[in-house]
Amino acid sequence: MEISVPSPADINPTGRVSAIQLEDGRTLAEWNAIRVYRAEGSIYLPTDPSDRAKVLQWMSFGQGQVEST
């Protein structure tokens, strides 16, 4: 029996590992996009535009810190 496992490039056009395949078959790449998708509708992603922007601000800052190390 042969098992086919998609490569990261099959899921994420940049070939990076930070990608998921959604239940409907669509794909989503990059950590911040994945986090926002998963947090939608939870207490972690506010609906108020200013509060939501503040969360995204800190997510961007955190991602920049990880990538720069």
Backbone as JSON Lines, residues from 0, in Angstrom:
{"i":0,"aa":"M","n":[0.85,-1.18,0.0],"ca":[0.0,0.0,0.0],"c":[0.89,1.23,0.0]}
{"i":1,"aa":"E","n":[0.6,2.16,-0.89],"ca":[1.36,3.39,-0.99],"c":[0.53,4.54,-0.43]}
{"i":2,"aa":"I","n":[1.14,5.33,0.43],"ca":[0.46,6.47,1.04],"c":[1.01,7.74,0.42]}
{"i":3,"aa":"S","n":[0.13,8.59,-0.03],"ca":[0.53,9.86,-0.64],"c":[0.39,10.97,0.4]}
{"i":4,"aa":"V","n":[1.49,11.64,0.65],"ca":[1.5,12.76,1.6],"c":[1.87,14.01,0.81]}
{"i":5,"aa":"P","n":[1.04,15.05,0.87],"ca":[1.36,16.26,0.11],"c":[2.61,16.95,0.65]}
{"i":6,"aa":"S","n":[3.38,17.51,-0.23],"ca":[4.55,18.29,0.19],"c":[4.07,19.66,0.63]}
{"i":7,"aa":"P","n":[4.88,20.39,1.4],"ca":[4.47,21.75,1.8],"c":[4.13,22.63,0.59]}
{"i":8,"aa":"A","n":[4.82,22.44,-0.53],"ca":[4.54,23.25,-1.72],"c":[3.16,22.95,-2.31]}
{"i":9,"aa":"D","n":[2.63,21.75,-2.05],"ca":[1.28,21.43,-2.52],"c":[0.22,22.19,-1.75]}
{"i":10,"aa":"I","n":[0.52,22.53,-0.52],"ca":[-0.43,23.22,0.35],"c":[-0.16,24.73,0.37]}
{"i":11,"aa":"N","n":[1.1,25.11,0.45],"ca":[1.5,26.51,0.54],"c":[2.38,26.84,-0.65]}
{"i":12,"aa":"P","n":[1.99,27.78,-1.49],"ca":[2.78,28.1,-2.68],"c":[4.22,28.53,-2.37]}
{"i":13,"aa":"T","n":[4.47,29.04,-1.17],"ca":[5.84,29.44,-0.82],"c":[6.67,28.24,-0.38]}
{"i":14,"aa":"G","n":[6.03,27.09,-0.17],"ca":[6.76,25.89,0.23],"c":[7.07,25.84,1.71]}
{"i":15,"aa":"R","n":[6.6,26.81,2.47],"ca":[6.87,26.82,3.92],"c":[5.9,25.88,4.62]}
{"i":16,"aa":"V","n":[6.28,25.47,5.82],"ca":[5.49,24.48,6.55],"c":[4.25,25.08,7.2]}
{"i":17,"aa":"S","n":[4.23,26.36,7.43],"ca":[3.07,26.96,8.1],"c":[1.87,27.04,7.15]}
{"i":18,"aa":"A","n":[1.16,25.93,7.06],"ca":[-0.03,25.86,6.21],"c":[-0.96,24.78,6.74]}
{"i":19,"aa":"I","n":[-2.26,25.0,6.53],"ca":[-3.24,23.99,6.91],"c":[-4.21,23.79,5.75]}
{"i":20,"aa":"Q","n":[-4.83,22.64,5.74],"ca":[-5.88,22.38,4.78],"c":[-7.19,22.39,5.55]}
{"i":21,"aa":"L","n":[-8.13,23.22,5.11],"ca":[-9.4,23.38,5.79],"c":[-10.32,22.21,5.47]}
{"i":22,"aa":"E","n":[-11.39,22.1,6.23],"ca":[-12.33,20.99,6.09],"c":[-12.9,20.88,4.67]}
{"i":23,"aa":"D","n":[-13.05,22.02,4.01],"ca":[-13.65,22.02,2.67],"c":[-12.61,21.85,1.56]}
{"i":24,"aa":"G","n":[-11.36,21.6,1.93],"ca":[-10.31,21.36,0.96],"c":[-9.47,22.57,0.61]}
{"i":25,"aa":"R","n":[-9.96,23.76,0.97],"ca":[-9.14,24.96,0.72],"c":[-7.93,24.95,1.63]}
{"i":26,"aa":"T","n":[-6.91,25.71,1.26],"ca":[-5.71,25.79,2.07],"c":[-5.51,27.21,2.58]}
{"i":27,"aa":"L","n":[-4.81,27.3,3.69],"ca":[-4.5,28.59,4.3],"c":[-3.06,28.53,4.75]}
{"i":28,"aa":"A","n":[-2.28,29.54,4.38],"ca":[-0.86,29.56,4.69],"c":[-0.5,30.76,5.58]}
{"i":29,"aa":"E","n":[0.61,30.63,6.24],"ca":[1.22,31.65,7.1],"c":[0.55,31.69,8.48]}
{"i":30,"aa":"W","n":[1.41,31.72,9.49],"ca":[0.96,31.6,10.88],"c":[-0.09,32.61,11.28]}
{"i":31,"aa":"N","n":[0.12,33.89,10.96],"ca":[-0.86,34.9,11.39],"c":[-2.22,34.68,10.76]}
{"i":32,"aa":"A","n":[-2.27,34.31,9.49],"ca":[-3.55,34.04,8.83],"c":[-4.23,32.83,9.48]}
{"i":33,"aa":"I","n":[-3.45,31.81,9.79],"ca":[-3.99,30.61,10.44],"c":[-4.53,30.95,11.82]}
{"i":34,"aa":"R","n":[-3.78,31.75,12.56],"ca":[-4.23,32.14,13.91],"c":[-5.53,32.92,13.86]}
{"i":35,"aa":"V","n":[-5.63,33.88,12.94],"ca":[-6.85,34.67,12.82],"c":[-8.02,33.77,12.44]}
{"i":36,"aa":"Y","n":[-7.82,32.86,11.52],"ca":[-8.88,31.94,11.1],"c":[-9.36,31.1,12.29]}
{"i":37,"aa":"R","n":[-8.41,30.54,13.04],"ca":[-8.78,29.69,14.18],"c":[-9.41,30.48,15.32]}
{"i":38,"aa":"A","n":[-9.02,31.74,15.48],"ca":[-9.52,32.56,16.59],"c":[-10.85,33.22,16.3]}
{"i":39,"aa":"E","n":[-11.26,33.24,15.03],"ca":[-12.51,33.9,14.64],"c":[-13.68,33.37,15.49]}
{"i":40,"aa":"G","n":[-14.41,34.31,16.07],"ca":[-15.57,33.94,16.89],"c":[-15.23,33.6,18.33]}
{"i":41,"aa":"S","n":[-13.96,33.7,18.71],"ca":[-13.55,33.39,20.08],"c":[-13.27,34.69,20.85]}
{"i":42,"aa":"I","n":[-13.0,34.55,22.12],"ca":[-12.66,35.72,22.94],"c":[-11.29,36.28,22.57]}
{"i":43,"aa":"Y","n":[-10.5,35.54,21.81],"ca":[-9.14,35.96,21.48],"c":[-9.07,36.91,20.29]}
{"i":44,"aa":"L","n":[-10.16,37.05,19.54],"ca":[-10.18,37.95,18.39],"c":[-11.41,38.84,18.51]}
{"i":45,"aa":"P","n":[-11.23,40.04,19.05],"ca":[-12.36,40.94,19.28],"c":[-13.06,41.34,17.98]}
{"i":46,"aa":"T","n":[-14.32,41.71,18.1],"ca":[-15.07,42.18,16.94],"c":[-14.94,43.69,16.76]}
{"i":47,"aa":"D","n":[-14.64,44.41,17.83],"ca":[-14.43,45.85,17.74],"c":[-13.2,46.12,16.87]}
{"i":48,"aa":"P","n":[-13.33,46.96,15.84],"ca":[-12.22,47.18,14.91],"c":[-10.92,47.64,15.57]}
{"i":49,"aa":"S","n":[-11.01,48.53,16.55],"ca":[-9.81,49.02,17.22],"c":[-9.14,47.92,18.05]}
{"i":50,"aa":"D","n":[-9.95,47.18,18.8],"ca":[-9.41,46.08,19.6],"c":[-8.83,44.98,18.71]}
{"i":51,"aa":"R","n":[-9.52,44.69,17.62],"ca":[-9.05,43.67,16.67],"c":[-7.72,44.09,16.05]}
{"i":52,"aa":"A","n":[-7.62,45.37,15.68],"ca":[-6.37,45.89,15.11],"c":[-5.23,45.78,16.12]}
{"i":53,"aa":"K","n":[-5.52,45.99,17.39],"ca":[-4.49,45.88,18.43],"c":[-3.99,44.44,18.52]}
{"i":54,"aa":"V","n":[-4.88,43.46,18.43],"ca":[-4.48,42.05,18.44],"c":[-3.59,41.77,17.23]}
{"i":55,"aa":"L","n":[-3.99,42.24,16.06],"ca":[-3.2,42.03,14.85],"c":[-1.84,42.73,14.94]}
{"i":56,"aa":"Q","n":[-1.82,43.89,15.59],"ca":[-0.56,44.6,15.8],"c":[0.42,43.73,16.59]}
{"i":57,"aa":"W","n":[-0.04,43.15,17.68],"ca":[0.84,42.33,18.51],"c":[1.21,41.02,17.82]}
{"i":58,"aa":"M","n":[0.29,40.48,17.02],"ca":[0.62,39.27,16.26],"c":[1.74,39.57,15.26]}
{"i":59,"aa":"S","n":[1.66,40.71,14.6],"ca":[2.7,41.09,13.64],"c":[4.03,41.32,14.34]}
{"i":60,"aa":"F","n":[3.98,41.98,15.48],"ca":[5.2,42.2,16.25],"c":[5.83,40.87,16.66]}
{"i":61,"aa":"G","n":[5.0,39.97,17.19],"ca":[5.51,38.67,17.62],"c":[6.1,37.88,16.48]}
{"i":62,"aa":"Q","n":[5.44,37.89,15.32],"ca":[5.95,37.18,14.17],"c":[7.28,37.75,13.72]}
{"i":63,"aa":"G","n":[7.4,39.06,13.76],"ca":[8.66,39.71,13.39],"c":[9.79,39.32,14.33]}
{"i":64,"aa":"Q","n":[9.47,39.16,15.62],"ca":[10.49,38.76,16.59],"c":[10.96,37.34,16.33]}
{"i":65,"aa":"V","n":[10.05,36.46,15.99],"ca":[10.4,35.06,15.73],"c":[11.24,34.96,14.46]}
{"i":66,"aa":"E","n":[10.84,35.66,13.42],"ca":[11.55,35.58,12.13],"c":[12.91,36.23,12.19]}
{"i":67,"aa":"S","n":[13.12,37.2,13.08],"ca":[14.4,37.89,13.13],"c":[15.45,37.16,13.95]}
{"i":68,"aa":"T","n":[15.05,36.1,14.66],"ca":[16.02,35.38,15.48],"c":[16.62,34.21,14.75]}
